[in-house]
Amino acid sequence: MSKFPKYIAEVSSNHDQDLDRIIEFIDTSARIGCDAVKFQLFQVEKLFSADTIKNMPSVMDRKKWELPLEFLPEIKKRCVEKKIQLGCTPFYLEAVDELAEFVDFYKVASYELLWLDLIKKCAQMPHPLIVSTGMANMDEIRNAYDTAAKYKKDDLAFLHCESSYPVKIEETNLAAIKYLKDQLGCHVGWSDHSRDLAVILRAALKWDAEIFEFHLDLDAEGAEYSSGHCWLPDELENAISLIERSKSADGIHDKFPGKSESSDRNWRADPSDGLRPLKLIREMD
């Protein structure tokens, strides 16, 4: 599991093609406790078919969301300085090679889960691979898993998610996390579109999600923030802190007097007469 970051901040389209803003995303992600920051590498002309672009010219508005390739060296440099992993989602085959020298892991998005050629190419790289499963049924997920598992074993993870933005809590179906673990036998996590602390804690404490991916915005000014699924830094920092703090409550699989209880043990009711403290203490007085 050490190959995978536990907490991933997904910048998505909130960077505004601004390198200074991107650096702030990296710094903020590291500061609030994320193990990785993730970007997306796409070109609109390679994301949509020519007919779609012709019939729906508004999709070209997404050009301003593209991550400039020339930013990658500076992004990598800053991630190294901040000791935070760098991940990226490639949306065209050539992007896998373009990212290879910079990223610590690849992520295949839910919308590309059916594109087995992309999954195969990512899986053939030496980097760990994470695949999101939003909208997919189990047959489609199994096909994606089987394609990747030919090349990946312990360095393969799948994320349960619901690809609505934001997703309603009653539609998160977190039990699918355990189901995917049972069915696939690989690392499984939760890619969040809920922006709901209750969902995050349930995924962590009830269903043992191993990886968490959060959409992050810095200031409520990012391109995706208005959709309602992006966390702000203080919200995400609190969520991560609560998950990590909860671990200290686990203890061990045994029952014994706690350290803080030891001084009160003799002040329990004596079994002979039901009065406090134990007679041993009374006799000492």
N, C-alpha and C positions, 0 to 999 in steps of 0.2 A: 504493500500500500504506500510505501514511502515514495514511490515513483510519481504518485498523484498528489496534487495539492488538495487540501480538504476544503478550503474556502476560496472560491474563484470570483473575482469582480469582473463582470462582463461590461465592457465599455460600449460595445455595440456601435450605434450611430450617434452617440452623444459627444464625440470628440470635436465635431465641427471643422475637421481638417486643420486644426490649429495645434502645432507641435507643442507650444507652451501649455495648452490645455491638456494635451496628452500626457506630458510630463507630470502635470498636477494630478491626473488620474493615477499614475503609477505611484507617486509619493503618497497620495491619500490612501490608496489600497493597501500599501505597506503599513502605513500608520495605524489603520483601524483593525489590523489583524488578519488581512487576507494573505493567503499563501501564493496567490497567482493573480495576475491581471490578464484579461483576454480581449483580443480585438478580432475584427472580421476583415478578410481580404476578398473583395469582390469587385467586379467591373460590371456595370449595368448591362452592357452589350453582351456579356457572357453569362448574365444571370437570367435574362428573359429572352424568349424567342423573338425573332425579327417581326413576326406577325403580331405578337403581343405589344411590342414597342410601337408598331405602326397604328394599331387599333386603340392602344391605351398610352398615348404619348406622355401622360403624367408620370409614368414610371421613370422617365428620364430625370425627374426631379431628384432621384436618389443619387445622381452623380455627385452631389455635394456631401453625400454620406460616405463616399469611398475613402479608404485609407491610402494615402499616397505611399507608394512603394519606397520612395527615397527616405521616408521617415524611419524605416525599420532599423537601420544601424543605431540611430539615436535612442530609439525605444529600447532596444536590447541593452545598450550601454547603461541606460538609467535603471533598468530592471536588475542588472548585475550589481550596480552601486547600492541599490535598495534591498538586495538579497531577496528578491521576489521573482517567482517563476513567470515566464511569458508564454502564453498560449495564443493560438489564433485559429479561426475557422476559415478554411479555404473554400471558395465557392466555384472555382474552376480548376481543372486538372493541373495547369501550369503553376497555379498558386502554391501547390504542395512543394514543388521544387524551389520556388521563390522564397518560401518561408524556412526552408530546411536549416540554414545556418543560424537562424535567429531564435527559433522557438524551442521551448522545452517540451511541449506537447501539442498535438493536433486535436481539434474538436470538429466533428461532423454535425451539422445542424439538423434539426428534425425535418425540415423541408427537403433536405438532400438524402434522407435515409434510404430512399428507394434507388438512389444512384450508386449501384454497387461498384462501378468503376472507380468512383471517387473514394469509397471506403477501402477498396483494395489498394489503391495507390497510397493512401495514408497509412494503411496497415503494413505496407511493405517498407516503410521508413523505420529507422531505429528509434523513433520517438514514441512515447506512450500515446494511446489513442482513446479519446472519449467520444461517445456517440449519444446524441439526444433522441428520444423516442416519441415526442409529441405527435399526436394524430395517428400513430401507427397501431396496427393490430399485431397479435403475437406472431402470426406467420411472417409478416414483413420484418419484424424485429429479429426473428430467428434467421431469416435470410441474411440480414445485415451482420448478425453475430457470426454465422457460419462463414461468411466471406472474410471477416476480419480475423477470426480465430485460426484460420490457416496460417497466419503470420504472427499473431499475437497470442500470448497466454496471460501471464500475470500483469502485463502492461496494457490491459484492455478493460475499459469501464463503460457502462451504459448508464444514462441518466433518465429516470422517469420525469416526465413533465407534461403539462397540459398547455397546448399552444393557443391559448386565448390570452388577451392582454388588456386588463388583468384577468386572472382566473378566479372564479368564485370559490370560496373555501369548501363548499359542499361538492365541488366538481374536481377537487385535487386528487382524490382516489389514492391516498398515500399508501394504502395496503399493497399497491402495485410494486412498491419498492422491494418488499419481501418476496413477492411473486416472481419478479424478475431475477432476484438472487437465486431462488429455488430452481427456476427454469434454465437460467444461463450459467450459473455457477461462477460468475465473475463479479468484479466490484460494481456496486450500484449506488447511485446517488440521486439527488433531487435538483432539478433545474427550476428555479423559482420564478413564477410570474404572478405571484399573489400579493407580494409586499405585505405579508401578514405574519406577525411574530408567532401567533398561535400555530400556523402551518409549519413554520421552521422548527419550532420546538417539538412538535408532534413527529415530524420527519426524523429528527435527531434522536429523541428519547424513546419513542415507541417503535419506530420502524428501522432504526439503526442505519440511516443514510450515511454513506461513507464520504460522499463528496457533495458540496453545496455550491451551486452557481447562482449568483445574484446579479441582476442588471443594476448597475450603479450610475447615478448622476451626481455631479458635484454641487449643483446650485439651483436645481429645478429649471434650468435654462436649456438643457439638452434637447435634441430633436425628438427623443422618444419619451421624455418625462411626462408629457400630457396624456399619454396612453394609460398611465396609472400603475405600471408594473415596476418602475425603477425605484430603488432604495436611495435615500440620501445618506451621506457618510455617517452621521450620528446614529441613524436608525440601524444601519448595517453593523456598526461597531457594537451597538447594544445587543443585537441578535447573536453575534459571534461570542461576545462576552458571556451571555447567559448560557449558551451551549457549553462553553469551556468551564464555567463555574459549576455547572450541574455535575460534571464529572467527579468533583471532590466529594459529592454526596454518596457515591456508590459504595465505598468501603469494600469489604471482602465477604465471601459467601459463608458467613458464620454469625452467631449471635453471642455477644459478650458485653459486659459492662463497659461503657465508654469512659474515656479519661475524665471527662467533666462530671461523670456520675459517681466516681469512686468515693468522694467525701460524703455522699448522701446514703450510701448503702447501709450503714449502721443505724440510720434514722428511719428505717422502714418499720412497719408494725411487727412486733414479736409474735411468732406463730402460737405461743402459749396463751396469750391473753388479748391479742389484737391491739395492743397499745404501743405507741412509739416512745422512744427508740427501742432497739433491741435490748434485752435485759443485760447483755454484756456491757453496753454503754451505761445503763442505769447503775449497775453495780460499781462501775468505775467512779461514778459520782459519789 
